[in-house]
Amino acid sequence: MRIHFPRAGRRTAGLAALVAAGTAVVLTGLGTTGAAVADAADEASAADWTMMVYAVGDTMSVPQLMVENLNEIAQLPDDPDVNVVVLLDLPEATDTDAPTSPVAGVGDFSTAKLLVLQDHQYHEVRDLGEVSMGRPDTLASFVAEAADRFPARHYGFTFFDHGGGNTGGYVDTGPPGTQALTVPLMRQGLISGMAQAGIDRFDVINQAACLMANYETVSALAPLSRWLAGSEEIMIDHPLAPASFPPMADGGDGEAVANGFVQGYVDLLDTIATSPGGQAYRDLVAMSVVDGDAVAGLDAAMQSFSQAAIAHMDEITTSLARARAQALEFVTGFPGTEGQSADLVDLGDFMKHLTDVPDDVAVARDAVSAAVDRAVTTQATGQGTQQATGINVYLPANPRFVNTDVLNDGTEPPGWRELVEAFVQSASSSQGSTGQGVQFVSQQAQVLQADASGIKIAGQLTDGTRANATSADTYVFTDFGGQEHALGIILPAYLDAGGPGQVQGVWNYALTALTDGKRVAPATAQYQAQSGGLLGIFFAQYTAPNGAVSDVGFRELLSSQGDIQSVSVVDASSGSSAGVSLEVGGTITPYVFMPSSGGYEPALSDQTVTVTNDLAVGFVKLPKSTRFDMGLVVQDAAGNSATAFTSGQVQ
């Protein structure tokens, strides 16, 4: 089984670690002026719309695609009633990520420029010099100046760069120094700028960045905008959809613009899907539009749910952890890298998996689900995101790895922050009234079946600890990639598969591997079950033809039968999760994960493949008689684990 994947192109995306830089402003026709501005402005001079685009382009992997995207927007028909205003910052020409294409009408630059779009070209309003777009005062000044220079009856705002969900994003890594906009700083900057401009409320706020269809972000910005649009997943290629601009010229409202933003991006992915392997990005789309007026109801429902859950925390900690493990997660972590995970799960899907709770918690849970349904008015999902409901939320998978910054800086809405803190404290200290930890009756797993097609094993949890189990996986260790007893693959295991408390795991003797048509290089891979199939990930070191070295991640979607349906490639060096291009002539060396005292450490394989037109991801069956250890790993809410292993040989 193999699938070819296309040249990934340049894309924007983001994770907890974000990068950004430079500052420049581009002004072009889309936006909405609040009532106060409309009253003050001369009706004859005020446009119908002004769209402000905050393009943080002095950052890793973004500049070229950002310039391409802005130039694409410049090709739209001109409309005197629509202003598009862009603040754009680009890196120095010597930067490895400097764009190779000029901004239409402006050319090459490396400072922050305020530009306006007219006659299919951007025109410089003024050069701001080197300013940090990761500062709220820069954001506020842009809003105020854009509204002052380009008044309108309706205003829209678009954030454009890397995003990280509840950690914010839009990190400027260029001069005068690296700074980022957390969610509270995004809100602070917008409020200050709106007050200066006399804007009561934006008609729409778009997030052309990864992971920003996020509850913490939506809760913070909904009072500032009637409609909000974004992505729960990563975004690639040209995330600022040109399709969101024509509705403004057609007299559309903020909802029409937000819907155009979502539909335009989906149309882009549909186009990419027609190329070999391009279906991967369409399979993982998770876009949504949120009604800003409905978010107050969602906040109230979340507050009530948190209060009910906290009151019963001792008895529902395991249920919460189990629901969290089963919910759709975005940009998942890897063994030994838990502290680097975004820890973002789909809010509605989490609530759907939360069972075995007291009646008052169940009522509050259902109220949250209903509130999510009311708030999310438009959705676009794919094969691998069928469980998505439109909004992700921060919930740590392991109480030992908690982002205390977002809990303490005002990022988390009060109710949800209190629930997360109570959950983490309870999970860390105990398993509630049901007992502590998980334990197998025997650490020796039982072989239920072993033949040439594969092996099935089982382990029995003790009666007193089965209720504490929150997740189960199958681990396989073997020799490959020049490493002894390396972690080969992690697959789902199944609780209660052969009876109460019995855990089962299966494996077909195959490892995930890269091939260039001549050589094969296996990698350590992890797979998680979702409604659309299995989502997998493995990592490798990529060396470009020019010698530049970076880490990349391969994300796979498998059918329920285990066939690879699509593969995407993302950046794993900067923490941005941006899509990357693999150039013919480069090389890829997979990472093999080795057990260590702290979990697992990556080691480079001694096997390398070349990037050719035949580059593919597939599975390679280990040779007969290859020895392996296979085991079941079950965790509780506290992150404690129990194991049952057996040794064998490939038949």
N, C-alpha and C positions, 0 to 999 in steps of 0.2 A: 504494500500500500504506500503510495506516495502522492504528493501534490506539489506542483510547481507554484511558486509565488512570484508575483510581478515585481518589477522595480518599484520599490515603495514610494519613491518621490520624497519631497520635503513636506513635513507635516507639523502641526502644532498640537501639543498635548501636555499633560502635567501630572505630577504626583506630589507627595508631601514636600520633596525637595524640588525647588523651582529655580529657574534662572530667568533673568531679564536684564535689560540694559538700555542705554541711550534714551534720548527723548526727542521727539519731533512731533509737530502737529500738522495734520492735514485737514483742511476745512473743505467740505463739499456738502452739498445740499440736503441732508435729511435731519429733521429734528422737530420738536414740538415745544412751543413756548407755553409756559404756565399762564394762568389767568392774569396774574399780576403783571407779567411782562406784556401780554397781549393788550392790556388796558393802557399800559404806558407807551407802547410802541405805536408808531404811526401805522394804521391799518394798510396804507398804500405801500409801505416799505417792508412790512413783516411778511415773511414767507408762510406757507401753510405748514411746512415741516422743516426742522433742523435736526439732522442726525449727527451726534458727536461720536467719534471713533477714537478711543484711547488705545493707541497701538504701541505697545512696549516692545520695540524691535531690537533693542541693544541687548540681545540675549542668545543663548545657545540654541541652534537648530531652527530658529524662527525667521531671521531676517529675509532670506530669499523668498520663502513662501509668502511672507507678509507683503513684500513688494509686488510679487506676482498677483496676489489677491487684490491689493489696492488698484493695480493697473487693470485688472479684470473689471472691477467696479467702474473704473473710469470709462469703459466702453459702453456703459448704459446710456440710453437717450437722455439728453439734457432736459431739465425741467426748471423753469425759473421759480417755481413754488417750492422747490426742495433744495435745501442746503446740506451738503455733506462736509463735515468739519472733522479733520483728523489730526491728532497730536501724535507725531511719529518720531521715534528716536532710533537711530541705526548705529551699528558699531564702526570702529575705525576700519579703514580699507585693508589694514594689515591683519585684521582679525580673521581667523579661519572660517568664521560664520558670516563674514561680510557678504552682502548680496552681490551677485554678479550682474544683475539687471538694474538699470536706473529707474527711479520713480518717474512716471510719465509727466513731462513738463518741468520737472525740478532737477533731474539728474542724480548724481551721486552726492552723498553728504554723510556726515557722522555726528552731527549735533542734533538737538531737538528743534524741529521746525513746526510752525503752525501753518497749515496749508488749507486751501479751499479748492474744491473741484469745480472747474468751469471748462466747457468746450472740450471735454474728454481729456483734460490735463489738470494736474494739481498746480496751483499757483501759491508761491510763498507769501504768507502774510507777514511773518517775522521769524527770525532765527532766535531761539531762546538760549542758545549755547549749550553747555553741558549741564543739564539738570537731571535730577533723579525722578523717574516716573514711579518709583516705589514709595514716594512720599505723599501723604494725604493733601499737603498744601499745594503740590504740583497738580494733583487731580482737581482740587477746588478751583485753582486759578484757571485751569483749562475750561471748566464748566462756565465760570463767570465770564471769561473773555469770549468764548464761543457764542454764548447767548447775547452778549453785548454787541458783538460785531454782526451776528447773523440772527436777529430776532425772528421768532416764528410763533404761530398759534399752537403748534404741537412740537414736543421735544422727545427725541429718542437718544439713548446712550448705548454704546457697545464697548465692552472691555475686550481687548484682543491681545492674546499672548498665551503663555502657559498658565494652567490653573491647577489647584490642588484640593478642591472641595472645601472642607471646613477650615483648611489652613490658609485659604485665600489664594494668592498668586501674584502675577504681574510684577515679577522681580526684575529690577533694573540692576544688571551686574556691571554696567559701564561706569565711567566717571560721573559724579565724584565719588562713587562707592556703592557697593551692593546694598540695596534696600528693597523690601517687599511690602505689598499691600495685604495685610491680614484682613479678615472680614470686618472687624471693627474699624480698621483704618479706611477700608473702602467706603463704609457707611459714613464715617466722619468726613472724609473728603467730599463726598457727594452732597451731604447736608450743608457743609460750609459753602460750597460752590453754588448750590441751589438758592441759598439764602442771599448771597451776593447778587445773583442773577434775577431773583424774584420769581423763581420757578417753584410752584407749589408741589408739583409731582410730574415725573416723567411719564409719558404715555407708554413707553416700553424700555426695558433694559435687556439687552442681549449679552450673552457671555460666549464669545468666540474663543473658547478655551476648554480644556479637559475638566471633567468631574464637577462642573459648577452648577448643575441642576441639583443643588445640595440644600438640605433643610436649613442648616445654619445660615447660609447665604440668603436663601429665599426669605427666611424670617426677618433677617436684618434689613433687607432691601425692599420688601413688599410695601412698607409705608411710603416709600419714595417713588414707586412705579406702579402703574395700573396693571401692566403685564410684564412677565419675566420669561425669558427663553434661555435654554442651555442644554447641556449634555451631562448625563450621569456617567458616561464612559469617556474614553479618550476621544479626541478629535484629530483628524488628519488633513493633509493637503491644504485646501483653501477653506478654512472653517467659516469665514465671514461670507455667507451665501449672498450673491448678488440678487437672488430672488426676494430678499427682504426689502429691497429698495423700491421696486415698481409700485407696491401697494401705497406708498406715500404719494407718488405722483397721481395715483388713481383715486385719491381722497380717502384711502383706507385709514382705519384707526390703529391703535397700538396692537390689538389682537391680530389684525391682518398682517402687520409687520412681523410680529413674533412667529406667526404661523409660516410666513414666507421664509424666515430664518431657518426653521426646522425643515420645512419641505425642500428648500433649496439645498440644504446639506445632504438630505436623504437622496435627492436627485443626483447629486455629485457622486455619492457612494454607489448608486445604481449604475452610473456610467462606468465607474472604476470596476465594478463587479463584472463587466463584460470582458475585461482583460483576463488573461490566464492567472488564476489565483486571487484575483481582485475581490472575490466574494467575501474574503475574510473580514474586511472592514464593514461591509454591509451586515454581516452576521452578528456583529457586536455593537451595532448602533443602539443608542438609548437616549433619545432626544425628547424634550417635553416643553410645553408652554404652561405657565402657572398664572392663575387669576390672582392678582395682588390683593383684591378685595376679600378673597376667600381665605387668605393666609391667617388672618386674625382668628378665624374659626379653627384652623388647624393648630395654631398656638394654644388656644384654649383647650382643645382636645388632648394635646400633648401634655399640658400641665395637669389635667385631670388624670390621665393615664399614669404619669409619673407619680402623682400622689398616691394613687391606688397601689401601684407596683411597689413603691417604697414601703408602704404599710405592711406588705406581705413579703418583703424581700427575703427573709430567712427561708421561706418555703418555696419561692419561685426562682431562686438564683439559677438552679440547674435548668429550669425550663427556659429562662432567658438565654442562657449560654447555648442551649441546644437549638433554639430558634435562630440565634445569631450564626451558628455553624451551618445551618441549612439554608439561610437566606442568600440571595444573589449578592456576590461581593464584586467590587470593582478594583482592578489592579491589585490582585492578591499578592500576599507575601510568599516566602519560601522558607523551608526549615533552616533555622540559624539566622534568618534575616527578619524575624518578626517585628523588630523595632523599626524596620524600614517600610512596613506595610502602611498603606493609606488608611486601613481599617474603616472603609466606607461600604455600607451595605444598603440595599434598597429598603426604604422605610416601610412601604406597604407590604413587601414580601416578608420582611421580618415579622410584622404583625400577623400575617397569615400563618406563619409557622409557629407562632406562640400559642401553645396548647397546655392543658393540664394546669390551669391557673384558677384561683377562686373566682366566683361569679362576678364580683365587683370589678376585678381586674379584666375579666373577659368583656364586660360591658364597655369599659373604658377603652380597651383595645379595639373593639369594633367601631367605636366612635372615631378613633384615629383613622382607621381604614376608610370610613365614610368621608372624613374630612379631606383625606388625600384624594379620594375620587372626585370630590367637589372642586378642589383646588387645581388639579391637573386637568386642563381642558383639551389638550392635544398631546398625543404621544406617537413616537415612531420607535419600533423595536425590531430586532433581528432574531435569527434562529438561536443564537446563544444568549439572548437577553429577554426571552419570553416572559420571565418572571418579573421584569421591571415594571414599576408602577409610576415612575416619573420623578421621584425625589430620592436621593441617597442621604445617608446620615452617618455620623461618626459613632461607632460602637466598637471598642477594642476587643479583639478576639482572646487576648491573654492579659490578665490583670497585672502581669509582670512587665508589660510593655504598654504604657499609657502615655499619651501626649498631654502632659500636665500643662503645657503652655496654653493650649486651646481651652482647657478647663478653667484656667485662672485669668485669662485676658479679656473675658467678656465675649468670646466667640460663641460659646454654646448658649442657646436660649435657657433661661433659668430652670424651667421644668426639666428639660432634657439633661442639663448639666447635673442637676441633683440626682436624677436617676442613674446616670453613668457613674457618678461618684459612689452612690450607694451600692450599685452592682459590683463595681471594682472592689470596694471594701469587703462586701460580703463574700465575693468569690475568692478573694485573697485569704480571708481568715477562716472560712469554713464552707461546708456544703449544706448548711442549714440543718433542719431536723432529721434529714434522711441519712445522715452519717457522713463520713469523710472519705474522699478519694475513690479510686477504682482499683480493682484487683482481680486477676485471673485465678481460678482454682489451681491452675498449673502454668508455669512459665514455658512449658513445652507444648507447642501447638500440635494439634492432631491433623494428620494428613487424611482427608476424606477421599481424595481422588488424585491420581498422578499417572498420566500417560503421555503419549507423544503430542497431544493437543494442549497440555498445560497441567496445572496443579491447583487444587482447592484445599484450603486448610481451615481449621476452626479452633476457637478457644472459648472456654466457658468462664463467664464472670461470676464472682461469688454473689450469693443471694443478697447480701447486704450492700453491695456496691453497684449493682446494675442500674439502680435509679439515679446514680450520680454521673453516668456516662453521657457525654455531650457530643462527642465525635469519634469516629473510628476510621482508621486508614490501614492499608496494606503496604508494608515496606519490603523491598528486595535489595539485598547486598550481594555484590559479586565482584570479580576482578575484570576491569576493563579500562581502556584509556591510559594504560600504563600505571594504574593505581590498584592496590590490593584492598579488597573488602570495601569497595566504594558503594555509595548509595546509588542504585541503578534506577529505581522508579518508585513513585508513590501513587497508589491507586486507592479508590474508595474501598472500604470494608463495610460490612452490613450487619447492623445490630439485630438481634433476635431472628436471624436468617434461618436457623435450624431449630428454633425453639427459644423460649424465654431466656435471655442472658447469653445466648450463644452468638459469637461474632464469627463471620466467615469472610474469607478473602480468596480471590482467584487471580491467576497470572498465566499468560500463554508463552512464557519463556522469551519474550521479546523486549527489547529496549528501544526507546526513541532515538533516531539517528538522522544525521545529515548525510547526503550523498551528492557528489558532483557528476555522477554517471560512471565514475571509475573507482573512487574510494568511498568508504563508509566510515563515519565517525559517530559513535554513540555518545549520548549525553545524559546526565541525570535529569529526569523530568518528573513533574508532579501533575496529577490530574484530580479535578474536583467535579462532582456530579451536579448538574443543573437540569432543569426541565428540558432544555434544548439539546442535551447530550453531555459529553465530558469536555470541560475546559482545561487545557493543559498549558504548561509553560516550562521552558528550559532556557539556559543562558549560554552565551558563547562570546569569545573575543574575536572581533572583526578587525582585520588589517586591510586598509584601503590600498589601492595600487600606488598611491603616493607615500605610503608608509605610515599614515596616521592610524593610531590604534584606539579602539573604543570597545565598550561592552554592549552587546545587544541581547534582547530577549525575543524568543520565538513563542508566539501564542497560537495554540491550536484548538480547533473545535472538532470534536469527534462525534460521530453518531452514537446512538445507544448500542450499536453493534461493534463499535470500536474503529470504524473507518474514518480516516481523516477527511474532513469536508472542506476545511479552509485553514490557512496559515497566515499570520501577520507578523511583521518584524518591528520592534520598537526599541527606542534608545534605553539603555540600562546604565549609562555612565553618569548622566547628570541628575537622574532621579525624575526626569520630565516625562518619561514614557512616550516621547514623541516618536512618530514613525520615522524610519530611516531608509536610506537608499543603500543597496549592496551593489557595488560596481563590479562588472566583469573584470577578472584579473586579480581581484582581492582574494583574501583567504579567511576562513572561519575555523576557529579551534574551539570545540565545545568545552564547557566547564563540567568537571566531575566533582561531586560533593563528597567530602570525607568526614566521618564522625570526628568530633572534637569535644573537649570538655564543656564548651559553651553551646554545643549543638552540632553544626556542620560548617565546614570551611570549604570554599571552592578551590579546586586545583585545576590547572589547565591540562587537558588531555594530551597525550602524545600523538594523537591522530588529528590531522588537519585536512580540510577539503578546500577546493578552489571555487570561487564564485564563477560559474559558467551558466550558460543558458539551460543547462540540465540540472542546476541546483534544485534539490528537493528535500522535503522532510518526509520521513516514513518510519517504519519499524524494521529492526533487524533481529532475527531469532538467534539466540546464542547457540554455539556449536554443542552437539551432544556431549554429554559427560561433564559439561561445565558445572562447577560447584557453585552453590548459592546458599544464602540464608534468607528465609522468608518469614515475615512475622506480622502480627496484628498489634497495632498501637491504638489504645483507647485513652481519651483524655476526659478530665472532669473540668468544671468551670474554673478551677484555680490554676489550670495549666499543668496539673500533675498527670502522669501517664502510667499505664500498666501495659506490659508487653508479653506476648507469647510467641515464641519463635520455633522454627524447625529448620533443619538443614537438608539439602537434597542435591540431585544432579539433573541436568537437562536430559530428558529422554528422547 
